[in-house]
Amino acid sequence: MPQNQLFARKSLKVLLDEMAGDHRLKRALGPVTLTALGVGAVIGVGMLDLSWTTYFRETAAAITLTDLFGGIFKSSVYGVLIALSGCLRGLQCGNSSSAVGDAATSAVVTGIVAIVVACGIFAVVFYILGI
């Protein structure tokens, strides 16, 4: 694929025309996505003995925008849960260094449990929505 096609831009009218009928939107790759795919390719080719062609063909067939936005949403929720558990246990902490250690341990456990519960909820909701 020529390099000028990787960063090609299309007008909204062209995109809507491509969507009409049996046509689908063509996937466009940005710099962050290309970097992530490159790192995955190095790992896949270096550690899993895949060919470059096989890696990129299978990756392009497997990834959708729903996967991307679902991952961003879930990671944001997980981050909030970790922050809330850390703040909660920090505010409940006593005045001694031992209490701080106990609060940190409790925050880690609370965060892990919250993430596991949220992951289960996401799995059920995404299944119901067909995502």
C-alpha distance (Angstrom), angle and dihedral (degrees) to the residues before:
residue distance angle dihedral
M1 . . .
P2 3.82 . .
Q3 3.78 114.7 .
N4 3.81 94.3 -122.1
Q5 3.82 89.5 64.4
L6 3.82 93.7 55.6
F7 3.80 92.9 67.8
A8 3.81 98.3 31.1
R9 3.79 117.3 142.7
K10 3.78 126.3 -147.6
S11 3.77 131.1 -161.4
L12 3.79 120.1 -117.2
K13 3.81 90.4 -111.0
V14 3.81 91.5 55.7
L15 3.82 91.0 48.4
L16 3.80 92.2 49.4
D17 3.81 90.6 48.0
E18 3.81 89.8 52.2
M19 3.81 90.4 52.1
A20 3.80 93.5 53.7
G21 3.79 116.3 105.2
D22 3.79 117.7 -15.4
H23 3.78 93.9 -18.9
R24 3.77 122.5 110.6
L25 3.76 133.3 -154.3
K26 3.77 112.4 -91.2
R27 3.77 115.2 -122.9
A28 3.79 116.4 -112.8
L29 3.79 122.0 -160.0
G30 3.79 122.7 -142.1
P31 3.81 128.2 -160.3
V32 3.82 95.5 -94.5
T33 3.79 92.7 48.0
L34 3.78 91.2 47.6
T35 3.81 90.6 51.2
A36 3.82 91.9 50.3
L37 3.79 91.3 47.2
G38 3.79 90.0 48.7
V39 3.80 92.7 53.0
G40 3.81 90.1 46.9
A41 3.79 89.7 49.1
V42 3.79 92.7 52.2
I43 3.79 90.3 50.8
G44 3.81 93.4 43.9
V45 3.78 94.6 47.1
G46 3.80 96.5 37.6
M47 3.79 101.0 42.4
L48 3.80 105.6 21.0
D49 3.82 99.3 39.8
L50 3.82 93.9 -124.2
S51 3.77 121.1 152.7
W52 3.80 117.8 -117.2
T53 3.79 91.2 -116.9
T54 3.78 93.3 51.3
Y55 3.80 92.6 47.5
F56 3.81 95.1 51.9
R57 3.81 94.8 41.6
E58 3.81 93.1 51.4
T59 3.80 93.6 42.2
A60 3.81 92.9 51.2
A61 3.80 90.2 50.3
A62 3.81 93.9 48.5
I63 3.80 105.1 44.5
T64 3.81 124.0 81.4
L65 3.79 132.8 171.7
T66 3.79 88.4 -110.7
D67 3.81 88.7 62.2
L68 3.78 91.2 49.6
F69 3.79 97.0 48.5
G70 3.81 92.8 40.4
G71 3.80 89.6 54.0
I72 3.79 93.0 47.8
F73 3.81 91.2 48.7
K74 3.81 94.4 47.6
S75 3.80 93.8 46.4
S76 3.81 89.8 50.7
V77 3.80 91.2 52.0
Y78 3.81 90.7 47.4
G79 3.80 90.2 51.6
V80 3.80 91.4 51.3
L81 3.81 90.8 48.8
I82 3.81 91.5 51.6
A83 3.81 91.6 47.9
L84 3.79 92.5 48.1
S85 3.80 93.6 48.7
G86 3.82 90.8 48.8
C87 3.81 92.1 48.8
L88 3.80 93.2 44.9
R89 3.79 94.5 50.9
G90 3.80 91.4 41.3
L91 3.79 91.6 55.1
Q92 3.81 90.3 48.0
C93 3.79 91.6 50.8
G94 3.79 122.8 119.4
N95 3.81 127.6 -131.1
S96 3.81 101.4 -98.1
S97 3.79 130.2 83.2
S98 3.79 88.8 -117.7
A99 3.81 89.7 56.6
V100 3.80 90.1 51.9
G101 3.81 90.5 53.2
D102 3.79 91.5 48.4
A103 3.82 90.7 47.9
A104 3.82 91.3 50.7
T105 3.80 91.4 50.3
S106 3.78 90.6 46.9
A107 3.83 90.8 49.0
V108 3.81 91.5 52.9
V109 3.79 92.2 49.4
T110 3.80 92.1 45.4
G111 3.80 91.1 49.0
I112 3.81 93.2 49.7
V113 3.80 92.5 48.4
A114 3.81 91.4 47.4
I115 3.82 91.4 50.5
V116 3.81 92.8 48.6
V117 3.82 91.3 49.8
A118 3.81 92.1 45.8
C119 3.81 90.9 48.2
G120 3.80 89.8 53.8
I121 3.79 91.3 48.7
F122 3.81 90.9 48.8
A123 3.81 90.6 49.6
V124 3.81 91.9 53.6
V125 3.81 94.6 43.5
F126 3.82 93.8 45.8
Y127 3.81 89.6 48.0
I128 3.81 91.8 51.3
L129 3.81 90.8 47.4
G130 3.79 91.2 46.8
I131 3.78 94.1 -121.2
